[in-house]
């Protein structure tokens, strides 16, 4: 059962300096703690346990985070591969509930070669961008994606950042947390997850959708509260998301990956503007005018 009492913010006393004056204030911080993700797998008579990852995250929605991480990293292929996911072991007094274990079905063999994320995400690994994209293609459950035709009014897109911000409880309290929001084509917010790590926020969102058997998310719009990195587009591709909008900028490899998977990618989405870095074949954004010479 998910821990609904997870503490995601903490009060601290600070000294605020302005010009030549200073005064004591109470400030709210986003909590950041490690989460270890483990899996149990194999036949009943020979169950194995493996530590998959330690990620720094904001406590809350830990089971979704672990499930989403295992899926977007290609270690599991669907929620049917999981028999149980739970907090486990408080190995010392400071450990709190910072370990989650996912028990996998006896007949399922996890793709453990995908557990070394360095093979495509670390710039020092020597893998070129094209090879990185090829690595994602081999493990995506929804490639090639059967995408529905989408027609979206630009005026709806302009409203999404405000709707995301209004729903971000932790951001309004701390000003220091990322969010991912899933919207329908009418601009209604369907799902929101927050975390100090932008990749964790997206894993939580995808994990929630996976546990609800709602994948692929091909008819929805994913909004990122910050920039669009390669890793975030990779996770979107794994979940079958066909349209990603970011309030910040995309990276070059994020654009390359979006083009390879034909994911519509928007950047710098504000109240009255955005940039289109790749437009999917099935997408029409209405009320846009052709470039004027």
Secondary structure as UniProt FT lines:
FT   TURN            4..5
FT   STRAND          9..18
FT   TURN            19..20
FT   STRAND          21..30
FT   STRAND          33..41
FT   HELIX           44..46
FT   STRAND          48..57
FT   HELIX           62..72
FT   TURN            73..74
FT   HELIX           79..81
FT   STRAND          82..87
FT   TURN            93..94
FT   TURN            96..97
FT   STRAND          99..104
FT   TURN            106..107
FT   HELIX           112..115
FT   HELIX           118..121
FT   HELIX           123..125
FT   HELIX           129..139
FT   TURN            141..142
FT   STRAND          150..153
FT   HELIX           154..167
FT   HELIX           169..174
FT   STRAND          178..183
FT   TURN            185..186
FT   STRAND          189..195
FT   HELIX           198..211
FT   TURN            212..213
FT   TURN            218..219
FT   STRAND          221..224
FT   HELIX           230..238
FT   TURN            239..240
FT   STRAND          243..246
FT   HELIX           252..260
FT   TURN            261..262
FT   STRAND          264..267
FT   STRAND          275..278
FT   TURN            281..282
FT   STRAND          283..286
//
